[in-house]
Amino acid sequence: MLKIRSSFVFTVTALLVSALFTACGGGNGGTTNSDGTPVSSKIGHVFVIVLENENASTSFGSGSSAPYLAQTLTAQGAYLSNYYGIGHNSLDNYIAMISGQGPNRTTQLDCQTYVEFSGGAPTAANGQSKGSGCIYPTSVPSLPDQLTAAGLSWKGYMEDMGNTPSRESATCGHPAIGAKDNTQSATAADQYATRHDPFVYFHSVIDDQASCDAHVVNLSKLDADLADAGSTPNFTFITPNLCHDGHDAPCADGEPGGLTSADSFLQTWVPKILASPAYQQDGLLIVTFDESGGALADSSACCGEGPSANVLLPGIAGLGGGKVGAVVLSPFVKGGTVSATDYNHYSLLRSVEDLFGLQYLGYAGLSGQAGFGSDVYTLKQPELPPKS
């Protein structure tokens, strides 16, 4: 009888310990999450949200006007305190995130006119295409090309795109080639900015109209796509409008703008992403800024960045886009993590390519670059597939 009781006590104790381990987050290293879904060994869904024009000390400091970003999200994930933009002004940073191409004189000026890139296939060191202009030829590869070739899905979700059809289409929205970009300034009805939509600067994307229409869409489509892991792209890139990304203050529609409106945007969309089946299954969310408050405010660089193949000073007044900071959330990341490792937008691209087993594009392959490592993945190191 004593043996039966001892066995019973041991079994109950073991079950209680197991349940406590899972409830306290230990399930991240086991076979199921706290909601009973399987724990993946790989990250298969990456979400990127890009905000605008703030120094890390302003966005993430103790007096930040974005407490949800600076306090709530950093407490839930990893704060990358030494994360940098790669140049000034906006567009060259966005292009770098999905292609590894460095700034040229036209992209530094945000492509006021939507003109062809006057260069060809990458011929310079580090996969750079020599020349200047906006729309890269099909010979210049981008992350969407890689993902499609690997059988993986992607989408860009652009807030306000198509609100005013005479400005831009609601899908694959961009000016006519050779035309002035009328989205450089916001209106009360439409605050979409082409220069914050990197996908439409590649012929490999825009030349296939049906494909571009399916992949570069209005942000309103994201809710439905998040409802099921099967409908959520492997790579999701989210661009708020010129108010909600913090660029304008005040905004054309009367909102306050700046970090206040950016924080409100994050409070709306980040919980939806974190609650989605895809994120819960194997997700990673990165929130960062394109550049610091301006070339004169901070043009510092990291990660071995020097003159690009096309400009001596990617940051106009220096070698980089300044320290902007970033926060990374994932079931693979312990909340409250702080990493002082140097990262920039080329590192972001490199990290995404690592997660999907893709070859490094452009400056993502620089010897000074590092992809996210154990300093970021502090709960569990994701399994990285072999490079295709």
Summary of the structure (lengths in Angstrom):
residues: 388
radius of gyration: 21.7
end to end distance: 61.5
largest distance: 89.0
contacts: 1428
relative contact order: 0.20
helix: 35%
strand: 13%
